[in-house]
Amino acid sequence: MRILAIDTSCGAASVAVVESGQAEPLAVMSKRMARGHADALAPMVEEVMRGLDGGFASLSRIAVATGPGSFTGIRVGLAMARAMAVALAIPVVGVSTLAAFAAPLLSAPRPGIIAAAIDARHGSVYFQLFEASGRPLGPPRCDTARECVRAIGAGPAWLAGDAAALIANEAQRAGLPYDLGAAGDAPDIVALAWMGLAVDPATSPARPIYVKAPDARPNPAESIARAPA
């Protein structure tokens, strides 16, 4: 089975193709960016697929990062993945960005708690805790870095994600042992692709994980313009 993975949920636009039974990815492309994902993604997908035997017709599945993360970035990735899946008549699966950040830490047994954290701005972080086995210790949350450290408990903590440094600062103040080895601006797109191969399309739909409401909201003092009937 060959899968195309897409991620535009954080600080990069990333694309990868992996195939079951192959140890190495067939193609990987990632570009760091805070914005502009919508303009970058389609050309990246086209370039990656152009270099593969069989092209788009060789794909069996598409995986996409579903957040939490950038509201706009999540929508860009989901729209692209869904449109391609319809055009190619293949399944599309969603992979949590927090779980994708945590995935590289599951390759070796380790004591303690894995904490994947994404900067949610305004002093908050999206975070989710995992056992070393990968089992989630509750759903994704949006709270302060201090609350994340409190939720980790005695640790040690293995920190991943673009807000890992924020969690580390609080962990240091609290005397919690931690490791920052998996900090990064975006999840490992190859790890996300392997996760996309492993999940069941019936239980991993390509739906956004927002956790909190968007920051931009209508002004309650102004009425919303409506089209004439």
C-alpha positions as CSV (number, residue, x, y, z in Angstrom):
1,M,0.0,0.0,0.0
2,R,1.3,3.4,-1.0
3,I,0.3,6.5,1.0
4,L,0.7,10.2,0.5
5,A,1.0,12.2,3.7
6,I,0.3,16.0,4.0
7,D,0.9,18.4,6.9
8,T,0.2,22.1,6.9
9,S,-1.0,22.3,10.5
10,C,2.1,24.0,12.1
11,G,5.2,25.8,11.0
12,A,5.9,23.9,7.7
13,A,4.3,22.6,4.6
14,S,5.3,18.9,4.3
15,V,4.7,16.0,2.0
16,A,5.9,12.4,2.0
17,V,5.1,9.2,0.3
18,V,5.8,5.8,1.9
19,E,5.0,2.3,0.9
20,S,4.3,-0.7,3.2
21,G,7.2,-3.1,3.2
22,Q,9.7,-0.4,2.3
23,A,12.0,0.8,5.1
24,E,12.7,4.2,3.6
25,P,10.2,6.8,2.3
26,L,9.8,7.0,-1.4
27,A,9.8,10.8,-1.3
28,V,10.0,13.6,1.3
29,M,9.6,17.4,0.9
30,S,9.3,19.9,3.7
31,K,9.4,23.7,3.7
32,R,9.4,25.8,6.9
33,M,6.8,28.6,6.8
34,A,4.6,30.5,9.2
35,R,2.1,31.3,6.5
36,G,1.6,30.7,2.8
37,H,0.8,27.0,3.1
38,A,-2.1,27.3,0.5
39,D,0.3,28.6,-2.2
40,A,3.1,26.1,-1.4
41,L,1.2,22.8,-0.9
42,A,-0.1,22.0,-4.4
43,P,3.2,22.5,-6.2
44,M,5.0,20.4,-3.6
45,V,2.5,17.5,-4.0
46,E,2.8,17.8,-7.8
47,E,6.6,17.7,-7.7
48,V,6.8,14.8,-5.3
49,M,4.3,12.7,-7.3
50,R,5.9,13.5,-10.6
51,G,9.1,11.8,-9.5
52,L,7.4,8.5,-8.6
53,D,6.7,5.6,-10.9
54,G,2.9,5.3,-11.4
55,G,2.3,8.9,-10.2
56,F,-1.0,9.7,-8.6
57,A,-2.6,6.5,-9.8
58,S,-0.2,4.4,-7.6
59,L,-1.6,5.9,-4.4
60,S,-3.8,3.7,-2.2
61,R,-4.5,6.2,0.6
62,I,-4.0,9.8,1.7
63,A,-3.2,10.9,5.2
64,V,-3.5,14.5,6.5
65,A,-2.6,16.2,9.8
66,T,-5.9,17.3,11.4
67,G,-4.5,19.6,14.1
68,P,-4.7,21.1,16.6
69,G,-2.5,23.9,15.2
70,S,-3.0,26.8,12.7
71,F,-6.7,27.1,11.9
72,T,-5.9,28.2,8.3
73,G,-3.2,25.6,7.9
74,I,-5.4,22.8,9.0
75,R,-8.1,23.8,6.5
76,V,-5.6,24.0,3.7
77,G,-4.3,20.5,4.3
78,L,-7.7,19.0,4.7
79,A,-9.1,20.6,1.6
80,M,-6.3,19.3,-0.5
81,A,-6.4,15.8,0.9
82,R,-10.1,15.5,0.6
83,A,-10.2,16.8,-3.0
84,M,-7.4,14.4,-4.0
85,A,-9.1,11.5,-2.3
86,V,-12.4,12.2,-4.2
87,A,-10.6,12.6,-7.5
88,L,-8.6,9.4,-7.1
89,A,-11.4,7.4,-5.4
90,I,-9.2,6.4,-2.5
91,P,-9.6,6.7,1.3
92,V,-8.3,9.7,3.2
93,V,-7.4,9.4,6.9
94,G,-6.8,12.0,9.6
95,V,-3.8,11.9,12.0
96,S,-3.7,14.1,15.1
97,T,-0.8,16.6,14.9
98,L,-0.1,16.0,18.6
99,A,0.1,12.3,18.0
100,A,2.4,12.8,15.0
101,F,4.7,15.0,17.2
102,A,4.9,12.2,19.8
103,A,5.4,9.4,17.3
104,P,9.2,9.5,17.0
105,L,9.5,9.1,20.8
106,L,7.8,5.7,20.6
107,S,10.6,4.0,18.7
108,A,12.4,3.0,22.0
109,P,11.1,2.0,25.4
110,R,11.5,4.9,27.9
111,P,10.1,5.6,31.4
112,G,7.9,8.6,32.1
113,I,5.4,10.6,30.1
114,I,5.5,11.9,26.6
115,A,4.0,15.5,26.3
116,A,3.3,16.8,22.8
117,A,2.6,20.6,22.9
118,I,1.8,23.2,20.2
119,D,1.8,26.9,20.7
120,A,-1.8,28.1,20.9
121,R,-0.8,31.8,21.3
122,H,-1.9,34.2,24.0
123,G,-0.1,32.2,26.7
124,S,-1.8,28.9,26.0
125,V,-0.6,25.6,24.5
126,Y,-2.4,22.7,22.9
127,F,-1.1,19.6,24.6
128,Q,-1.7,15.9,25.0
129,L,0.0,13.4,27.2
130,F,0.9,9.8,26.2
131,E,2.3,6.8,27.9
132,A,5.6,5.5,26.6
133,S,3.6,2.8,24.8
134,G,1.8,5.5,22.9
135,R,-1.5,5.2,24.7
136,P,-3.1,8.7,25.2
137,L,-3.6,9.8,28.7
138,G,-6.8,11.8,27.9
139,P,-7.8,14.0,25.0
140,P,-6.0,17.0,23.6
141,R,-6.4,20.1,25.8
142,C,-5.8,23.9,25.5
143,D,-4.3,25.3,28.7
144,T,-1.3,27.0,30.1
145,A,2.2,25.5,30.1
146,R,2.0,25.4,33.9
147,E,-1.1,23.2,33.8
148,C,0.6,20.9,31.3
149,V,3.5,20.4,33.7
150,R,1.0,19.8,36.6
151,A,-0.8,17.2,34.4
152,I,2.5,15.4,33.7
153,G,3.1,14.8,37.4
154,A,6.4,13.4,38.7
155,G,7.8,12.7,35.2
156,P,10.3,12.3,33.7
157,A,8.8,14.2,30.7
158,W,9.7,13.7,27.1
159,L,8.7,16.9,25.3
160,A,7.8,17.2,21.7
161,G,6.2,19.9,19.5
162,D,6.8,23.6,18.7
163,A,5.8,24.6,22.3
164,A,8.2,22.1,23.9
165,A,10.5,24.9,25.1
166,L,7.6,26.6,26.8
167,I,6.8,23.4,28.7
168,A,10.5,23.0,29.5
169,N,10.7,26.4,31.1
170,E,7.8,25.5,33.4
171,A,9.2,22.0,34.1
172,Q,12.5,23.5,35.1
173,R,10.8,25.9,37.6
174,A,8.8,22.9,39.0
175,G,11.9,20.7,39.3
176,L,10.5,18.2,36.8
177,P,13.1,16.2,34.8
178,Y,12.6,16.6,31.1
179,D,14.1,16.0,27.7
180,L,13.8,18.4,24.7
181,G,15.1,16.1,22.0
182,A,11.8,16.0,20.0
183,A,11.1,19.7,19.9
184,G,10.4,21.0,16.4
185,D,8.4,23.4,14.3
186,A,6.4,20.7,12.6
187,P,5.9,16.9,13.1
188,D,8.0,14.4,11.3
189,I,6.0,13.9,8.0
190,V,7.4,10.4,7.5
191,A,6.2,9.4,11.0
192,L,2.8,10.9,10.1
193,A,2.7,8.8,6.9
194,W,3.5,5.6,8.7
195,M,0.7,6.4,11.2
196,G,-1.6,7.0,8.3
197,L,-0.9,3.5,7.0
198,A,-1.6,1.9,10.3
199,V,-5.0,3.5,11.2
200,D,-8.4,2.4,10.0
201,P,-10.2,4.9,7.7
202,A,-13.5,4.0,9.5
203,T,-12.2,5.3,12.9
204,S,-9.7,8.0,11.8
205,P,-11.7,10.4,9.6
206,A,-10.1,13.5,8.1
207,R,-11.8,16.0,10.4
208,P,-10.2,19.0,12.0
209,I,-9.2,19.0,15.7
210,Y,-9.5,22.6,16.8
211,V,-9.7,22.2,20.7
212,K,-10.6,25.9,21.1
213,A,-12.7,28.4,19.2
214,P,-10.9,30.6,16.6
215,D,-9.4,33.9,17.8
216,A,-11.1,35.9,15.1
217,R,-14.8,36.5,15.9
218,P,-17.5,38.8,14.7
219,N,-17.9,42.1,16.6
220,P,-21.1,41.6,18.7
221,A,-21.8,45.3,18.4
222,E,-22.1,45.0,14.6
223,S,-24.7,43.1,12.7
224,I,-23.4,40.6,10.1
225,A,-24.2,41.7,6.6
226,R,-26.6,39.4,4.8
227,A,-27.2,39.0,1.0
228,P,-30.6,40.4,-0.1
229,A,-33.3,37.8,-0.4
